[in-house]
Amino acid sequence: MSTTATAETEGALETRGLEPVPDSERTGRTRELFPTWVAANISVLLLTMGAGIATNGLNFWQALVVALVSPLLSYGLVGLISIAGKRGGSPGMTLSRAVFGQRGNLFPGSLIWVARWGWETINAVTGAYAIITVLDICFGVESSTWLTIVTLVAFVACTFLISGLGRKVLHICNTWATYLFGAFSVLVLVYLVANTPWSDVFSRSAGSTAAMIAGIGTIAAGGISWVPTGPDFTRYLPRNASSKALVGNAIGGAGIVVVPMVLMGAVMAVSTPSLSKASDPVSFLGELLPTWIAVPYLLMALIGMLLINSMSMYSAGFTAMTLGIKVPRTWAVSINAIISLIFGYLLMNVATSFIGSFISFLTLLAVAFSAWIGVFGIDMLSRKTYDAEALMDTKRTSAYWYKAGFAWQAMTAWAIALVMGLLFTKVDWFSGPLATSWIGRNGLGWLATILIAAALYAVLPRTPAAQAPQGKGDSELVSA
């Protein structure tokens, strides 16, 4: 075994980059994915989003439908696409080379990388606000420009440290965060049950179906952003790992957090209608909860947001390397860390509305990722294996070079779907010409994007890649 392989197997620091994981190192277990997707959702932003759907006119039962359906749809897609990780043993955007071509993959890869800047910035800002809120509650320290800078730098530095260590450290942190956050969430639930005016909660009249569908899209957008990175966390699984377990752990891990958090936010909004329009997404907890609950809960949420950003930066490092940035993965992660600092400062000290910026970002994020999901998903349904050598060969000799480095069918379906999705989309500062249509009014631009991309790619004639000799286990096709 090579030195790299030995370090990867025995050490805590992950040294492997884009290269496929050999079968000898595929010792992961599907149950490890459950805490991974729990940790990916430990964010107080879900409370704010739950409050948002409540203030849009939905009653408790409609909020419950939104909370249940959202993770089922979005993390169902995460689980399905993550099957590609165990088949190819590589990160998602590396496997994407087999679909779009070595050069063609640079286009969706660049868009997804840029979108991650926004996601990591949002989480970094939320984490910084959590630190500021704890300092205010415990020590009466008031927010200032310098304090926002210091807390933002501290949060991003911790994120960089954890994400740079790699998969094993992330798994350990995710597991402990699952237990601790779960315990404190139960405590918050008990407090809310005892102190909520339930007669007011259940007396609310039902909202429109359009508002409920739009709510599902808003909550699901967070899960959609994880779909391309699903394979990043399954590439160490053996090829015969259960596909049903991959999907089940993704839905279950996310759902166990999303459902109660969204409902908690919806219930909180009954007594505090201004919650969904708060200047920041965290400080309200200090007002709604007693100090002995608010402080530990915020600290646990802070850890959760650190893990979310660490997971995002972990995958973003792979995406940067896929784009041809020839640096070690930990160096690639540092690029995203610097970008998070810059945009985080602007969002905290320049932008006028955090919540408005966040919802607009989520809406555009879902469309940007959905075009890739539709194309990649259809390809994965018919693909039994990935050529490891061709994935890493970025020259004309690659089996995934196709024509001039582009798989034009995939590129065509992706581009058309992306444009059509934007036509149906409306945010604070952008409105597509079809945003007033039924699809646009119901916030279904992301779903339309997936379906358009999938349909186009399915019907366009495709030229198969040059096939390399299959190795042991390469012909394995596991049914979902």
N, C-alpha and C positions, 0 to 999 in steps of 0.2 A: 504494500500500500504506500502511496506517495506521502510525502510530508504534509501536503495540503489536506489530504484525506484524513490522515491521522489527527491533525489539529481540529478538523471539522467534527470528527467523531468523538474526541475525548475532551476538547476544550470548550470553554464557555463563549469565546469570541468566534463569531462566524467569519470565516475567511473566503468562503465560496462566493463567486460572483454570478455571472449569467449562465455559466456552463451547466448542462444537465447533471443532476445528482445520479451517480451510479447506483445500481441495484444494491450493492453491498452496504451502502449508507442509508438506504431507505428503511429506517427503523421507527419512523413516526407511527402514532396511533390516532385513529379517527376521533377518539374521545378528547384528544388535546385541542380539537377545534372548538369545542363548546365554550371553554373560558376565553378563547381568542375572540369569538364573536360577542360574548358578554362584554368583554373589555372594550370592544369597538363601539359600544353604545353607552358607556358610562359617562354621560354628559348632561349637565343641567339644561342644556339647550332643548332637550326633549320636553322639559317642563314648560319652557317658554312656547314651544311649538304646540303643546297640548292646550295651553291657554289661548293661543291664537285661533285654533279651530273652534274653541268654545265661544270666543267673542265674535266669531263669524256667524253665530246663530245656532250651532249644533247643541242638542241636548246630550245628556249623559249617555244614553243608549247609542246615539249616533257616534259619539266620541269613542265608545267601546268598539263599534264596527271599524272605525278608522284605525284604532290602535291594533286590532287583530289582523286586519287585511294588509296593512302596510308592510309589516315584516314578512308576512307570508309571501307577498309578491316580490319584494326587493331581495330578501335574503334567500328566497327560493332560487332566484337567478344567480345569486352569489354561489350557492351550493352547486348548481348545475354547471356553471362555468369553471368552478374549481376542480371539476373532474379532469379537466385538461391538464392540471398540474401533476396528478399522479400518472397520467399517460406519458407526458413529455418530460417531467422532472425539472422543468425550468420555470422562471417567473412568467406571469401572464403576458407581459408585453414582449418578451423574447419569443414565446410561442406564437405571438401575433405575426412574427416575420413569415411564418409558414402560410399565413392567410393573405397578407397584403403585399408580400415581397420584401426583399431586403431594403430597398429604397422607399417603397410605398408605405411601409410601416412607420417611417419617420413622421408622416403627416398625422395619423391618429395618435401616435406616441407623443408628439410634441403638444397636441391639444390636451391630452390627458395629463401630461406633466405640468402644463401651465395651470390646469384646473386644480391640481393638487396644491399649488401655491395658495390658492384661495382657501381651500379646505384647511390647510395647516395654519394659515393666518387666522381664520375664524376660531379654531381651537386654541391657538396660542393667546389670542386676545381674551377668550373666555377664561382660560387658566389664569391669566394676569389679573382679570377682574375678581376671580375667586380669592387670590392672595390679598388683594386690596380690601375686599370685603371682610376677610378674617382679621386683618390688621385693624380695620375700623371697629369691628365688634369687640375685639379683645383689648385694644390699646388706644382706641380713639384717634388713630392716625388717619387724617383726611387725605383724599386723593389729590394728586398734583401731577403735573407733566413729568417731573423727574421720577416720581414714584411709579408712574405707568411704564417709564422706560426701564427702570431697575427690575420691576416684577416681570416685564416682558422678556428681558434678557435672561433672567433666572429661569423662567419657564422653558424658553427655547434651548438653553444650555442643558437642562436636565433631559429634555426630549432628545437632543443630539446624542447625549451620552448613552441613553437606553437603546435608541434605535441603532447606534453604531455597534453595539455589542452583538446584535443579531437575534436569530429565531429562538434559541434556547433561553436566553435571558428574558425575552418577551413572553415566552410561555410561562416561565416561573412567576413573573410579575402579574401576568393576566390571571393566573390561577388564584393567587392570594387576593388580588383586587376583587375577584368574583365573590369570594367568601365575605370579605369585609364590607364591600359596598352593598351586598345583599342584606347583611345584618342591619346596617344603618338605614337602608331603604324600608325594611320592615318596621323599624322604629318610627320613621316619618309617617308611614302608612297608618300605624296605630294612633299616632297623634292626630292625624287628619280625620280619621274615623271618629275620634272622640270630640273634636272641636269644629267640625264642619256643619253648617246649617243644611242638613240633608233635605229638609222640606223645600228649601230654595233650589237645591240642585235638581231634584226630581220634578219640580213644578215647571221647569223651563219647557217651552214648546219646541217642537221639532223644527229644525232648519231645512233648507232646501236640499234636494238631492245633489244639485250642482256643487254646493258648498261641501258636502260630504265627500264627493268624488275628488274635488280639489284638495281637500284635507288629506286624503289618502296619498295623492301625488306628492304633497309637500313632505309628509313624514317619510314616504318611501324613497324620496330623493337621496336621503342620507345613506340608505342601504345600496342604492344604485351606484353610488360613488365607490363602493368597495368591490363591485363585480370584477373589474379588470385585475384586481390584486388577489382575488380568490386563489388562483393557482400558486401564488407566492407562498402560501401557507400550507399547501398540500403536496408540494414537490418532494418532500421527504417521506411521503407515504409509499408503502409498497404498491406495486401495480394492481394487486388483487384486493386492495382495500375496498370496502363496501361503498358504492356510490350513494346508496340510500342513506348511509350514515353521514356522508359528507353533507348532503342536503338537509338531513334532519338536524344535525348539530348546528348548521348555519341558521336555520329558522328558529330552532329552540333557543340557542344562545342569545340571539338578538331579541326574540319575542319575550323572553323572561324579563328583559329590561325595558323594552319599548312599551309594552302594554301597560304596566303599572305607572311608568313615568309619564306617559301621555295622559292617562286618566288622572293622575295626581295634578298635572298642570291644568287640566280642564276643570277639576274641582276647585283648585285654588283661585281660578279666574272668576268663580261665582262671587266670592267675597272680596276679590281684588280685581275688578274689571280692567284696570290700567296695566295689569301684569304683562299683557302681550305687546304693550307699547313702551315698556320700560327703557330707560336710556342705556342700560346695560343688562345682560342676561342673568346676573347673579345676585346683585345687592338685595333684591326683593326677599330672598330667603332669610336674611337677617331681620326683616320686618314681619314675616309671616310665621316664623318658627322661633321658639325660645332658644336662648343662647346655647344651652346645654345640648340641644339637638343640632342647631344650625352650624356651629363651628365644626364638630366632628364630621357632619354630613358634607360640608363644603370641602374639608380636607380630603375626604374620600373621593368626592367628585373631582377634586384637583388631581389626585392620583390617576383617576380614570381618564381625564382629559390628556394627561401626560402620556398614558398608554395609547390612546387613540392617535395622538400626533406621532408617537414613536412608530406605531404600525404603519401610518401613512408615509412617514419619512423613510422607513425601511423599504417600502415598495417603491417610493419615488426615487431612491437611490438606484434601484434596478432599472427603472424607466430611463433615468438620465444616462446610464451606461448603454442601454439599448439604442439610444439616440446617437451613440458614437462618442460620448464624453469619456475619454480613455483615462479614467482615474479609478482607484480602488473604491469599493462601494461606500466605505465610511467617508471618503472625501466627497463622493457624489451627494451623500446625505447633507454635508456641510453647505452645499449650494442652496438647498431648500431651507436650511436653518437661517441663512443670511437673508433670503427673500422673505421669510416669515417675519423677521425683525423689522424689515423696512415697511412692508405692507401693514404689519401689526401696529406700528407707530402711527401710520396714517389713519388707520381705522379708529384708533383710540383717541387721537388728538385732533383730527381734521374732519373726518366724516360726521355728518349731522345725525344719522340714525343707524345704530348698530343693527336693530331688528330688521329694518327695511333693507339694509345692505345684505343681511344674512339670507332673507327669504328670496331676494332677487338672485343671489349667488346660487342658492340651492336649485332654483328653477332652471337656470342656464346650465348648471353642472349636470343635472339629470339628462338634458338634451345632448350635451356634448359626449357623455359616456354612452348614451343609448344607441347612437349610430354604430359605435364599435361593437356593442353587445349583440345587435341584430346580425351583423355580418359574421362575427366570430362564433356565435352560437350555432348558426346554420352550418358553418364549416365543421364545427366539432361533432355535430350529429353524424356526419358521414366519414369522419377521420378516425382511423384505428390507432394510428401512432404518429410520432414526430421523428424526423431524421435529426438526430443529435448533432451530427457533423455539419449538416446543412444549416441548422439554426445558428451555429457559431461562425460559419463562413459567410462573410459579408461581401465577397467578391463575385465576379461573374461565374466562378466555378461552382457556386452554391446551387443546390437543387431547388432552392426557393428564390432564385433570381428572376424567374419567369421572363418577361419581356422588358429589357432595359432596367431591371430591378423592381418592376411594378407588376402586381397582379391587377390588371385593369378592371376586371369584373368586380373585385372587392372594393377597389378605390371608387368606382362609379357608384356602386350601391351605397357606400359610406357617405360620399359627398352629397348625393341627392337627398338621402335621408336626413343628413345634418341640416341642409338648407330648408327642407320641408318642416322639420321640427321647429326651427327658429321662426318660420312663418306663422306657426300656431301659438307662439310664446308671447307672453306679456309680463314685463317687470316694471319697476318704478321708472326706469330710464330708457326702456325699449319696448316697442309693441309691433309685433309682426302683423302684416295685412290680414291674416286669417285668425288673429287672436279673438275676434268677436264671433267666430263660428262655434258650433256646439262643442267641438274638440277643444278649442281655445278657451271658451268660457268655463269648461270643466277641468281645466288644467291637465289635459291629457296629451300635451305635446310630446312628452317623453315616451309615452306608450306608442303614439303614432310613429315616432322616430324608429323605435325598435321594429315595429311591424313593417314599415316601409323598407328599412334596410334588409330585414330578413327576406321579405318577398322578392325584392329585386335581386338579391344575391342568389336566391334559390332558383330563379328562372333564367338568369344569365348563363350562357354556355361557358364552362370553365376548362382551362387547359391544365391537366394534372402536372404536378411537379415531377421532376426526374426522381425516380425511386432508388434509394440506396438499399443494399442487401439488408434484410431484417435480421436483427439479433434475437437472442433468447428473450421471450416475453414481449417482443415488440408488436406481435399481432393481437395482443390481448385487447378485447373490446368489452368493457364492463357495462352492463345495462344499468340505466339510472333507476 
